[in-house]
Every structure is written in C-alpha cells, then in structure tokens.
Amino acid sequence: MNVAILKQLSIERDIISVIQRRRVTYFGHVIRVDEDRLPYTGLLLYITHGFRRKERPKKRWTDNIREYCMDM
C-alpha cells in the first residue's frame, strides 16, 4: 500500500538516505544521554589491544556519522 501511495505522489525513497538519516538521528539521541549510560560509553569506546592485518582500516560507526554530516 505504501509503495502505491509513493508512486502516485511521484516520491522515490532511497534506502541509503533513509538509513543515513536514521543513524544521524540515533547519534543525536545517544550524544544527549548521561555519560554513565551504556550507549554513550559504547559510542566513545576504542579497543586498542590485539592486532590487525595490514589492510585498509575498518570504518567505525563515528566515521560513518562524520561522513554523513559532511555530505549534508
């Protein structure tokens, strides 16, 4: 039903932009919670022990948020 309504209104929804918008919205919620809550702690968590193979570094969640905000 939603697909038919979107077609009638000539609205195209890009799933990538929907995901990006929701991630940025969630980031806004997490950044405003108390510092002792688990989501906030997890946001700033950086694990340094262990090692990785020599390859391109993995993207962290905050790297994606920073990239989305630069695109907006």
QUIWO-V678798 format. One record per residue. N is the residue number from 1. SS is DSSP state (@ for helix, = for strand, . for the rest). Layout:
{{N/SS} {N/SS}}
This chain:
{{1/.} {2/@} {3/@} {4/@} {5/@} {6/@} {7/@} {8/@} {9/.} {10/.} {11/.} {12/.} {13/.} {14/.} {15/@} {16/@} {17/@} {18/@} {19/@} {20/@} {21/@} {22/@} {23/@} {24/@} {25/@} {26/@} {27/@} {28/@} {29/@} {30/@} {31/@} {32/@} {33/.} {34/.} {35/.} {36/.} {37/.} {38/@} {39/@} {40/@} {41/@} {42/@} {43/@} {44/@} {45/.} {46/.} {47/.} {48/.} {49/.} {50/.} {51/.} {52/.} {53/.} {54/.} {55/.} {56/.} {57/.} {58/.} {59/.} {60/.} {61/@} {62/@} {63/@} {64/@} {65/@} {66/@} {67/@} {68/@} {69/@} {70/@} {71/@} {72/.}}
